[in-house]
Amino acid sequence: IRIAATAVEDDRLEAKQHMLDAYPNLKKRYRADDGNTQVFYLKDAEATISSFTEAPRVIRF
């Protein structure tokens, strides 16, 4: 599987807090408003699934 996409920074505090809530062990080092936390999302993503026996399958999302 090969994935190609554009990584876009999401600088909303809500996104940073959600990420920290999902990984509570990071809360000891980072805060959503500390200027040290970055969150990205993928834009214009395309996954290519290759096989030796079939043509590649491309999924865009």
N, CA, C and O atoms as a CHARMM CRD file, in Angstrom:
* protein
*
  244
    1    1 ILE  N      0.86200  -1.17600   0.00000 PROA 1      0.00000
    2    1 ILE  CA     0.00000   0.00000   0.00000 PROA 1      0.00000
    3    1 ILE  C      0.90000   1.22700   0.00000 PROA 1      0.00000
    4    1 ILE  O      1.82500   1.33000   0.80500 PROA 1      0.00000
    5    2 ARG  N      0.62400   2.14300  -0.89700 PROA 2      0.00000
    6    2 ARG  CA     1.34300   3.41400  -0.95200 PROA 2      0.00000
    7    2 ARG  C      0.32000   4.52700  -0.80300 PROA 2      0.00000
    8    2 ARG  O     -0.70800   4.52700  -1.48000 PROA 2      0.00000
    9    3 ILE  N      0.60000   5.47000   0.07800 PROA 3      0.00000
   10    3 ILE  CA    -0.31200   6.58500   0.29900 PROA 3      0.00000
   11    3 ILE  C      0.39400   7.87900  -0.07600 PROA 3      0.00000
   12    3 ILE  O      1.51800   8.13400   0.35700 PROA 3      0.00000
   13    4 ALA  N     -0.26800   8.68500  -0.87800 PROA 4      0.00000
   14    4 ALA  CA     0.22500  10.00800  -1.24100 PROA 4      0.00000
   15    4 ALA  C     -0.83700  11.01300  -0.82500 PROA 4      0.00000
   16    4 ALA  O     -2.02700  10.79600  -1.05400 PROA 4      0.00000
   17    5 ALA  N     -0.40600  12.12000  -0.21200 PROA 5      0.00000
   18    5 ALA  CA    -1.34800  13.13000   0.24200 PROA 5      0.00000
   19    5 ALA  C     -0.59800  14.41100   0.56100 PROA 5      0.00000
   20    5 ALA  O      0.63100  14.43900   0.61400 PROA 5      0.00000
   21    6 THR  N     -1.35500  15.45200   0.76700 PROA 6      0.00000
   22    6 THR  CA    -0.80900  16.71300   1.24400 PROA 6      0.00000
   23    6 THR  C     -1.10100  16.80600   2.72900 PROA 6      0.00000
   24    6 THR  O     -2.25700  16.71000   3.14100 PROA 6      0.00000
   25    7 ALA  N     -0.06100  16.99300   3.54100 PROA 7      0.00000
   26    7 ALA  CA    -0.23700  17.16500   4.98400 PROA 7      0.00000
   27    7 ALA  C     -0.49600  18.64300   5.26100 PROA 7      0.00000
   28    7 ALA  O      0.28900  19.50800   4.87000 PROA 7      0.00000
   29    8 VAL  N     -1.60200  18.91900   5.93800 PROA 8      0.00000
   30    8 VAL  CA    -2.01100  20.28800   6.23500 PROA 8      0.00000
   31    8 VAL  C     -2.06600  20.45100   7.75100 PROA 8      0.00000
   32    8 VAL  O     -2.67900  19.64200   8.44800 PROA 8      0.00000
   33    9 GLU  N     -1.42100  21.50100   8.25400 PROA 9      0.00000
   34    9 GLU  CA    -1.45100  21.73700   9.69900 PROA 9      0.00000
   35    9 GLU  C     -2.83000  22.22400  10.11600 PROA 9      0.00000
   36    9 GLU  O     -3.41400  23.10000   9.47700 PROA 9      0.00000
   37   10 ASP  N     -3.33800  21.64900  11.19100 PROA 10     0.00000
   38   10 ASP  CA    -4.60700  22.07200  11.78400 PROA 10     0.00000
   39   10 ASP  C     -4.25700  22.77700  13.08500 PROA 10     0.00000
   40   10 ASP  O     -3.95200  22.12400  14.08300 PROA 10     0.00000
   41   11 ASP  N     -4.29700  24.11200  13.08300 PROA 11     0.00000
   42   11 ASP  CA    -3.83800  24.86500  14.24100 PROA 11     0.00000
   43   11 ASP  C     -4.93700  25.19500  15.24800 PROA 11     0.00000
   44   11 ASP  O     -4.73600  26.01500  16.14400 PROA 11     0.00000
   45   12 ARG  N     -6.09400  24.55700  15.10100 PROA 12     0.00000
   46   12 ARG  CA    -7.18000  24.79200  16.06900 PROA 12     0.00000
   47   12 ARG  C     -6.83300  24.17100  17.41700 PROA 12     0.00000
   48   12 ARG  O     -6.30200  23.06200  17.46800 PROA 12     0.00000
   49   13 LEU  N     -7.12300  24.86600  18.49600 PROA 13     0.00000
   50   13 LEU  CA    -6.89100  24.32900  19.83400 PROA 13     0.00000
   51   13 LEU  C     -7.69400  23.05900  20.07300 PROA 13     0.00000
   52   13 LEU  O     -7.23100  22.15000  20.76100 PROA 13     0.00000
   53   14 GLU  N     -8.89700  22.99100  19.50700 PROA 14     0.00000
   54   14 GLU  CA    -9.74300  21.80800  19.68200 PROA 14     0.00000
   55   14 GLU  C     -9.07100  20.56500  19.10300 PROA 14     0.00000
   56   14 GLU  O     -9.12800  19.49200  19.70400 PROA 14     0.00000
   57   15 ALA  N     -8.44100  20.70300  17.95300 PROA 15     0.00000
   58   15 ALA  CA    -7.76300  19.56100  17.33400 PROA 15     0.00000
   59   15 ALA  C     -6.57400  19.11600  18.18100 PROA 15     0.00000
   60   15 ALA  O     -6.35100  17.92000  18.36800 PROA 15     0.00000
   61   16 LYS  N     -5.81400  20.07700  18.69100 PROA 16     0.00000
   62   16 LYS  CA    -4.65800  19.74900  19.53600 PROA 16     0.00000
   63   16 LYS  C     -5.10100  19.07000  20.82800 PROA 16     0.00000
   64   16 LYS  O     -4.49000  18.09400  21.26400 PROA 16     0.00000
   65   17 GLN  N     -6.16400  19.58800  21.43600 PROA 17     0.00000
   66   17 GLN  CA    -6.65200  18.99400  22.68000 PROA 17     0.00000
   67   17 GLN  C     -7.18700  17.58500  22.44100 PROA 17     0.00000
   68   17 GLN  O     -6.98300  16.69500  23.26600 PROA 17     0.00000
   69   18 HSD  N     -7.86700  17.38100  21.32200 PROA 18     0.00000
   70   18 HSD  CA    -8.38800  16.06000  20.98400 PROA 18     0.00000
   71   18 HSD  C     -7.24600  15.05300  20.83400 PROA 18     0.00000
   72   18 HSD  O     -7.34800  13.92100  21.30500 PROA 18     0.00000
   73   19 MET  N     -6.16200  15.46700  20.17900 PROA 19     0.00000
   74   19 MET  CA    -5.00400  14.59500  20.01200 PROA 19     0.00000
   75   19 MET  C     -4.39000  14.25900  21.36900 PROA 19     0.00000
   76   19 MET  O     -4.04200  13.10600  21.62200 PROA 19     0.00000
   77   20 LEU  N     -4.25400  15.25600  22.24200 PROA 20     0.00000
   78   20 LEU  CA    -3.68200  15.01100  23.57000 PROA 20     0.00000
   79   20 LEU  C     -4.60200  14.12100  24.41100 PROA 20     0.00000
   80   20 LEU  O     -4.12100  13.30200  25.19500 PROA 20     0.00000
   81   21 ASP  N     -5.90300  14.27300  24.25600 PROA 21     0.00000
   82   21 ASP  CA    -6.84300  13.40900  24.97400 PROA 21     0.00000
   83   21 ASP  C     -6.71900  11.95900  24.50200 PROA 21     0.00000
   84   21 ASP  O     -6.89000  11.03000  25.29100 PROA 21     0.00000
   85   22 ALA  N     -6.42300  11.77100  23.22400 PROA 22     0.00000
   86   22 ALA  CA    -6.27600  10.41800  22.66700 PROA 22     0.00000
   87   22 ALA  C     -4.96300   9.77300  23.10500 PROA 22     0.00000
   88   22 ALA  O     -4.86200   8.54700  23.14600 PROA 22     0.00000
   89   23 TYR  N     -3.96600  10.57700  23.42900 PROA 23     0.00000
   90   23 TYR  CA    -2.65100  10.08800  23.86400 PROA 23     0.00000
   91   23 TYR  C     -2.28800  10.75800  25.18800 PROA 23     0.00000
   92   23 TYR  O     -1.45300  11.66100  25.21600 PROA 23     0.00000
   93   24 PRO  N     -2.91000  10.32300  26.28500 PROA 24     0.00000
   94   24 PRO  CA    -2.74700  11.00700  27.57400 PROA 24     0.00000
   95   24 PRO  C     -1.30700  11.03500  28.09400 PROA 24     0.00000
   96   24 PRO  O     -0.96200  11.90800  28.89100 PROA 24     0.00000
   97   25 ASN  N     -0.46500  10.10000  27.65800 PROA 25     0.00000
   98   25 ASN  CA     0.92100  10.12500  28.13900 PROA 25     0.00000
   99   25 ASN  C      1.67900  11.35100  27.62700 PROA 25     0.00000
  100   25 ASN  O      2.70700  11.71400  28.19800 PROA 25     0.00000
  101   26 LEU  N      1.19500  11.99400  26.56500 PROA 26     0.00000
  102   26 LEU  CA     1.83400  13.20500  26.05500 PROA 26     0.00000
  103   26 LEU  C      1.48700  14.44600  26.87400 PROA 26     0.00000
  104   26 LEU  O      2.16800  15.46700  26.77600 PROA 26     0.00000
  105   27 LYS  N      0.42800  14.35900  27.68100 PROA 27     0.00000
  106   27 LYS  CA    -0.00700  15.51600  28.46100 PROA 27     0.00000
  107   27 LYS  C      1.02700  15.94500  29.49100 PROA 27     0.00000
  108   27 LYS  O      0.98500  17.08000  29.96600 PROA 27     0.00000
  109   28 LYS  N      1.95600  15.06200  29.84600 PROA 28     0.00000
  110   28 LYS  CA     3.00900  15.42900  30.79400 PROA 28     0.00000
  111   28 LYS  C      4.01000  16.39100  30.15700 PROA 28     0.00000
  112   28 LYS  O      4.68300  17.14600  30.86000 PROA 28     0.00000
  113   29 ARG  N      4.10900  16.36400  28.83800 PROA 29     0.00000
  114   29 ARG  CA     5.09500  17.18100  28.12300 PROA 29     0.00000
  115   29 ARG  C      4.49800  18.33300  27.33300 PROA 29     0.00000
  116   29 ARG  O      5.16200  19.34400  27.10500 PROA 29     0.00000
  117   30 TYR  N      3.24300  18.18300  26.91500 PROA 30     0.00000
  118   30 TYR  CA     2.65100  19.16600  26.00400 PROA 30     0.00000
  119   30 TYR  C      1.28600  19.63600  26.49300 PROA 30     0.00000
  120   30 TYR  O      0.59900  18.94700  27.24600 PROA 30     0.00000
  121   31 ARG  N      0.91800  20.83200  26.03900 PROA 31     0.00000
  122   31 ARG  CA    -0.42600  21.37300  26.24400 PROA 31     0.00000
  123   31 ARG  C     -0.92500  21.87400  24.89700 PROA 31     0.00000
  124   31 ARG  O     -0.12700  22.19800  24.01800 PROA 31     0.00000
  125   32 ALA  N     -2.20400  21.93800  24.73700 PROA 32     0.00000
  126   32 ALA  CA    -2.77600  22.36800  23.45300 PROA 32     0.00000
  127   32 ALA  C     -2.36500  23.79000  23.09800 PROA 32     0.00000
  128   32 ALA  O     -2.27000  24.13000  21.91900 PROA 32     0.00000
  129   33 ASP  N     -2.12100  24.62000  24.09800 PROA 33     0.00000
  130   33 ASP  CA    -1.80800  26.03500  23.84000 PROA 33     0.00000
  131   33 ASP  C     -0.34800  26.38500  24.11000 PROA 33     0.00000
  132   33 ASP  O     -0.03500  27.55700  24.32000 PROA 33     0.00000
  133   34 ASP  N      0.55500  25.40500  24.11000 PROA 34     0.00000
  134   34 ASP  CA     1.95000  25.68300  24.45600 PROA 34     0.00000
  135   34 ASP  C      2.81900  26.13000  23.28000 PROA 34     0.00000
  136   34 ASP  O      3.98100  26.48400  23.48000 PROA 34     0.00000
  137   35 GLY  N      2.27800  26.12100  22.05800 PROA 35     0.00000
  138   35 GLY  CA     3.06100  26.49900  20.89500 PROA 35     0.00000
  139   35 GLY  C      4.03500  25.41700  20.45200 PROA 35     0.00000
  140   35 GLY  O      4.81400  25.62500  19.52200 PROA 35     0.00000
  141   36 ASN  N      3.99500  24.27200  21.10700 PROA 36     0.00000
  142   36 ASN  CA     4.89600  23.15400  20.83900 PROA 36     0.00000
  143   36 ASN  C      4.17200  21.95600  20.23700 PROA 36     0.00000
  144   36 ASN  O      4.80600  20.96300  19.88100 PROA 36     0.00000
  145   37 THR  N      2.85900  22.04100  20.12200 PROA 37     0.00000
  146   37 THR  CA     2.04800  20.91000  19.68900 PROA 37     0.00000
  147   37 THR  C      1.52700  21.17100  18.27600 PROA 37     0.00000
  148   37 THR  O      0.97600  22.23500  17.99500 PROA 37     0.00000
  149   38 GLN  N      1.70500  20.19600  17.39900 PROA 38     0.00000
  150   38 GLN  CA     1.21200  20.32400  16.03100 PROA 38     0.00000
  151   38 GLN  C      0.33200  19.13500  15.68400 PROA 38     0.00000
  152   38 GLN  O      0.61100  18.00100  16.07500 PROA 38     0.00000
  153   39 VAL  N     -0.72800  19.41100  14.94800 PROA 39     0.00000
  154   39 VAL  CA    -1.63500  18.38500  14.45600 PROA 39     0.00000
  155   39 VAL  C     -1.78800  18.59600  12.95700 PROA 39     0.00000
  156   39 VAL  O     -1.93000  19.72700  12.49400 PROA 39     0.00000
  157   40 PHE  N     -1.75800  17.51500  12.20900 PROA 40     0.00000
  158   40 PHE  CA    -1.90800  17.56900  10.76400 PROA 40     0.00000
  159   40 PHE  C     -3.06700  16.68300  10.32200 PROA 40     0.00000
  160   40 PHE  O     -3.41500  15.71000  10.99000 PROA 40     0.00000
  161   41 TYR  N     -3.65300  17.03800   9.19100 PROA 41     0.00000
  162   41 TYR  CA    -4.61700  16.14700   8.54900 PROA 41     0.00000
  163   41 TYR  C     -4.18500  15.96300   7.10100 PROA 41     0.00000
  164   41 TYR  O     -3.42700  16.76700   6.55900 PROA 41     0.00000
  165   42 LEU  N     -4.67200  14.90200   6.48900 PROA 42     0.00000
  166   42 LEU  CA    -4.31000  14.60600   5.10600 PROA 42     0.00000
  167   42 LEU  C     -5.38000  15.13400   4.16600 PROA 42     0.00000
  168   42 LEU  O     -6.57600  14.94700   4.39100 PROA 42     0.00000
  169   43 LYS  N     -4.92900  15.79700   3.10800 PROA 43     0.00000
  170   43 LYS  CA    -5.82000  16.37800   2.10600 PROA 43     0.00000
  171   43 LYS  C     -5.46200  15.77600   0.74900 PROA 43     0.00000
  172   43 LYS  O     -4.29100  15.50800   0.48000 PROA 43     0.00000
  173   44 ASP  N     -6.44400  15.56600  -0.09100 PROA 44     0.00000
  174   44 ASP  CA    -6.22700  15.01500  -1.43800 PROA 44     0.00000
  175   44 ASP  C     -5.44600  13.70400  -1.37300 PROA 44     0.00000
  176   44 ASP  O     -4.47100  13.51400  -2.10000 PROA 44     0.00000
  177   45 ALA  N     -5.88500  12.80900  -0.50100 PROA 45     0.00000
  178   45 ALA  CA    -5.17000  11.54700  -0.28900 PROA 45     0.00000
  179   45 ALA  C     -5.52100  10.52000  -1.36000 PROA 45     0.00000
  180   45 ALA  O     -6.63800  10.47900  -1.87600 PROA 45     0.00000
  181   46 GLU  N     -4.52900   9.69500  -1.67200 PROA 46     0.00000
  182   46 GLU  CA    -4.69700   8.62700  -2.65300 PROA 46     0.00000
  183   46 GLU  C     -3.90900   7.41300  -2.17600 PROA 46     0.00000
  184   46 GLU  O     -2.70100   7.49500  -1.95600 PROA 46     0.00000
  185   47 ALA  N     -4.59200   6.30400  -2.02100 PROA 47     0.00000
  186   47 ALA  CA    -3.95200   5.04800  -1.63400 PROA 47     0.00000
  187   47 ALA  C     -3.90800   4.13100  -2.85000 PROA 47     0.00000
  188   47 ALA  O     -4.91700   3.92900  -3.52700 PROA 47     0.00000
  189   48 THR  N     -2.73700   3.58300  -3.11700 PROA 48     0.00000
  190   48 THR  CA    -2.57300   2.63000  -4.21100 PROA 48     0.00000
  191   48 THR  C     -2.21200   1.27500  -3.61800 PROA 48     0.00000
  192   48 THR  O     -1.20000   1.13100  -2.93200 PROA 48     0.00000
  193   49 ILE  N     -3.04600   0.29500  -3.89100 PROA 49     0.00000
  194   49 ILE  CA    -2.81400  -1.05400  -3.39500 PROA 49     0.00000
  195   49 ILE  C     -2.29900  -1.87700  -4.56800 PROA 49     0.00000
  196   49 ILE  O     -3.00700  -2.09800  -5.55000 PROA 49     0.00000
  197   50 SER  N     -1.06400  -2.32300  -4.44900 PROA 50     0.00000
  198   50 SER  CA    -0.42600  -3.07000  -5.53300 PROA 50     0.00000
  199   50 SER  C     -0.41800  -4.55700  -5.22700 PROA 50     0.00000
  200   50 SER  O     -0.37800  -4.97200  -4.06900 PROA 50     0.00000
  201   51 SER  N     -0.45800  -5.34800  -6.29100 PROA 51     0.00000
  202   51 SER  CA    -0.45400  -6.79600  -6.17500 PROA 51     0.00000
  203   51 SER  C      0.38200  -7.36700  -7.31900 PROA 51     0.00000
  204   51 SER  O      0.46500  -6.76700  -8.39000 PROA 51     0.00000
  205   52 PHE  N      0.99200  -8.51100  -7.09200 PROA 52     0.00000
  206   52 PHE  CA     1.74700  -9.16800  -8.15300 PROA 52     0.00000
  207   52 PHE  C      0.82600  -9.86500  -9.16000 PROA 52     0.00000
  208   52 PHE  O      1.24900 -10.19300 -10.26900 PROA 52     0.00000
  209   53 THR  N     -0.42300 -10.08800  -8.77200 PROA 53     0.00000
  210   53 THR  CA    -1.32500 -10.85900  -9.62100 PROA 53     0.00000
  211   53 THR  C     -2.46900 -10.04300 -10.23300 PROA 53     0.00000
  212   53 THR  O     -3.17900 -10.54400 -11.10500 PROA 53     0.00000
  213   54 GLU  N     -2.66000  -8.78500  -9.78700 PROA 54     0.00000
  214   54 GLU  CA    -3.75800  -7.97200 -10.29400 PROA 54     0.00000
  215   54 GLU  C     -3.26400  -6.54800 -10.57100 PROA 54     0.00000
  216   54 GLU  O     -2.19600  -6.14000 -10.11500 PROA 54     0.00000
  217   55 ALA  N     -4.05500  -5.82500 -11.31300 PROA 55     0.00000
  218   55 ALA  CA    -3.73900  -4.42100 -11.56700 PROA 55     0.00000
  219   55 ALA  C     -3.85300  -3.62800 -10.26400 PROA 55     0.00000
  220   55 ALA  O     -4.64300  -3.99600  -9.39500 PROA 55     0.00000
  221   56 PRO  N     -3.08500  -2.55200 -10.11100 PROA 56     0.00000
  222   56 PRO  CA    -3.17100  -1.75400  -8.89400 PROA 56     0.00000
  223   56 PRO  C     -4.58200  -1.19300  -8.69700 PROA 56     0.00000
  224   56 PRO  O     -5.27300  -0.86000  -9.66000 PROA 56     0.00000
  225   57 ARG  N     -4.98500  -1.09900  -7.45600 PROA 57     0.00000
  226   57 ARG  CA    -6.27500  -0.53700  -7.09300 PROA 57     0.00000
  227   57 ARG  C     -6.01100   0.81500  -6.43300 PROA 57     0.00000
  228   57 ARG  O     -5.21500   0.89800  -5.49800 PROA 57     0.00000
  229   58 VAL  N     -6.66400   1.87000  -6.90500 PROA 58     0.00000
  230   58 VAL  CA    -6.45300   3.21200  -6.39100 PROA 58     0.00000
  231   58 VAL  C     -7.71700   3.67400  -5.67300 PROA 58     0.00000
  232   58 VAL  O     -8.82500   3.57500  -6.19900 PROA 58     0.00000
  233   59 ILE  N     -7.51900   4.18100  -4.45600 PROA 59     0.00000
  234   59 ILE  CA    -8.63200   4.71200  -3.66000 PROA 59     0.00000
  235   59 ILE  C     -8.28900   6.16200  -3.33300 PROA 59     0.00000
  236   59 ILE  O     -7.23400   6.44700  -2.76700 PROA 59     0.00000
  237   60 ARG  N     -9.19400   7.07600  -3.69500 PROA 60     0.00000
  238   60 ARG  CA    -8.99600   8.49500  -3.39900 PROA 60     0.00000
  239   60 ARG  C     -9.94000   8.90900  -2.28500 PROA 60     0.00000
  240   60 ARG  O    -11.12200   8.56500  -2.29800 PROA 60     0.00000
  241   61 PHE  N     -9.40900   9.65100  -1.32000 PROA 61     0.00000
  242   61 PHE  CA   -10.23800  10.12700  -0.20900 PROA 61     0.00000
  243   61 PHE  C     -9.74200  11.44700   0.29900 PROA 61     0.00000
  244   61 PHE  O    -10.31600  12.00400   1.23400 PROA 61     0.00000
